[in-house]
Amino acid sequence: MAENKVLLDHGSGGKISHSMMSDIILPLFNNPVLAMLDDGAVLDISDISSKKIAFSTDTYVVDPIFFPGGNIGDLAVNGTVNDVAMCGANPLFLSVGLIIEEGMLISDLKKILKTMADAAKKAGVNIVTGDTKVVPKGKADKIFINTSGIGILPDNVNVTGANAQPGDKIIISGTIADHGITILSSREDLKMTSDIKTDSAPLNYMVKAIMDSGNEIHVLRDPTRGGLGTTLNEIAAQSNVEIKIKENAIPVKSAVAGMCELLGFDPLYIANEGKLIAFASPDHAEKILEIIKKDEFGKDACIIGEVLPEKSGKVYMETLIGGTRIVDMLTGEQLPRIC
Amino acid sequence: MAENKVLLDHGSGGKISHSMMSDIILPLFNNPVLAMLDDGAVLDISDISSKKIAFSTDTYVVDPIFFPGGNIGDLAVNGTVNDVAMCGANPLFLSVGLIIEEGMLISDLKKILKTMADAAKKAGVNIVTGDTKVVPKGKADKIFINTSGIGILPDNVNVTGANAQPGDKIIISGTIADHGITILSSREDLKMTSDIKTDSAPLNYMVKAIMDSGNEIHVLRDPTRGGLGTTLNEIAAQSNVEIKIKENAIPVKSAVAGMCELLGFDPLYIANEGKLIAFASPDHAEKILEIIKKDEFGKDACIIGEVLPEKSGKVYMETLIGGTRIVDMLTGEQLPRIC
């Protein structure tokens, strides 16, 4: 039945676009700024004393769009919430840009938008402006979602990938590779154990607790595409330092580790969507670790390595058998459309 | 040759993604914030006294991606610059989210990114954060671009589609239907006269001149998808007023009018990408018109109608032959993928 599917008309900007906005989108994302229906959102920041904002964007093209533990909708909200938070900022506002393939089931669209609304509520951010485009069947794959986010940065924060310092301890907030292995297993229709689901989660409360504590933090980064291995390489290069991690310290769920072994993937390069890496000064690392562990999404946090004084820009790993190997950036594409 | 095409690897987040960023994107969009390569941009707004920001997003899926007068790149920059400006704000920062189809020519991508960089420079905005995804061949159509923008709102501005007031004069900044007819003609490979090209242009300097003049302005809106007819309907509904326009006052280039007649399209519903509608108090309308006419993109500006005291939420047009007809919103899809 055609009325159950998204039509090209839904993206026309005309009457049917407006009915989709008023019938489907506004009730779910309801907030007064979005309901103004202007070309942009006007946001009052007068109660904010800070003079810096953080701004980030990410487009989500994950395949499949539904998977154990979530769907493309909460992935898109949490992903940008986290990117803003990784600047040390407190995310407040999100935009949503939808590209929908003609013929998508309206029930699927509603389910995704509902998940986005719920994820935004959980993260404490408002979806304040948006845009919907519909492209003819075969010109996109079901739905692609862009989210952009604005956050407010506390004063005197200098959290950046370029700020890693010799002696820093490296904390990971939990197990790695959950998201990527979930997507891969869903796509290949592999039999999954109940232990494997996406780790997609908002990390902004965890970051706020760290920032509010006053402990010295130098780098925050979420190891998404490219995984922990690539992210550590980015930081080593940006900060011109050497990083050393210990394989036996890196938490991986046994079901995920088993799947990685079965499929021939290295968990170091598999995407995460609800984990962060924190580089903390050695005196403050234990305190920050305790703060992270208190967060709903940080229970399995631990210290996995440290920053060495060498200026090699490289990442090394002490392996399980006691050797040392270089951890390079991901080369080539392991898993397309993982987020 | 494979090296001339975008590969899935370019979207992996790994080594080849990074080389695309450093070899292609950074040199074009060069600015210190983007070059930080963090997950988000940290923006200093300490020299800004205003306490309101404007935030807007738009995704561009235009087909074809190259057309007379521009390409998807400047369209994406100008479109979001204009949406932010239509809030009465001064756009400063843009994000760019790319979805690229595997196999796209790198030369085409470079050309588009170069156009984006040039358009951003012309509009005086900085591209400060971005994201690139690559999807397998056949899962998107060449390239889709999302841009989101942040602007600063002067104090005491209340420009919104909900603020049209009885007596307001309605100004259009130039000829209508240029962009939509350009795209349609390109797509159908119709023989085009040199008069027909996109009107894509940044309108932020025009808006700033209006705002700085202190003249009373109630509504600013750019009539993109759905055209002038749909945009006026949106404003009539948001403000709960009646709008009357005069057909003989609406500027349409003769080549565009001819093409509309030939193809059976009503120029009222054809997209514009470099025009604005301004609702101004009657005492200030002529002064605002003069300001618009002085702008590079406002030479053909004129007053096309006014706001009546009736609360019908409808739009009427006095036709060329002296009758009056209702102008409804666009129903159905005239032109998919026009922007």
Interface residues (C-beta under 8 A of the other chain):
Chain A: L7 L8 D9 G11 S12 G13 G14 K15 I16 S17 H18 M36 L37 D38 D39 G40 A41 V42 L43 D44 I45 S46 K51 K52 I53 A54 F55 S56 T57 D58 T59 Y60 V61 D63 N82 D83 V84 M86 C87 A89 F93 S95 V96 G97 L98 I99 V128 T129 G130 D131 K133 V134 V135 P136 G138 K139 A140 D141 F144 N146 S148 G149 I150 G151 L153 T160 G161 A162 R221 D222 T224 R225 G226 T230 E234 Q238 Y269 A271 D328 M329 L330 T331 G332 E333 Q334 P336 R337
Chain B: L7 L8 D9 G11 S12 G13 G14 K15 I16 S17 H18 M36 L37 D38 D39 G40 A41 V42 L43 D44 I45 S46 K51 K52 I53 A54 F55 S56 T57 D58 T59 Y60 V61 D63 N82 D83 V84 M86 C87 A89 F93 S95 V96 G97 L98 I99 V128 T129 G130 D131 K133 V134 V135 P136 G138 K139 A140 D141 F144 N146 S148 G149 I150 G151 L153 T160 G161 A162 R221 D222 T224 R225 G226 T230 E234 Q238 Y269 A271 D328 M329 L330 T331 G332 E333 Q334 P336 R337
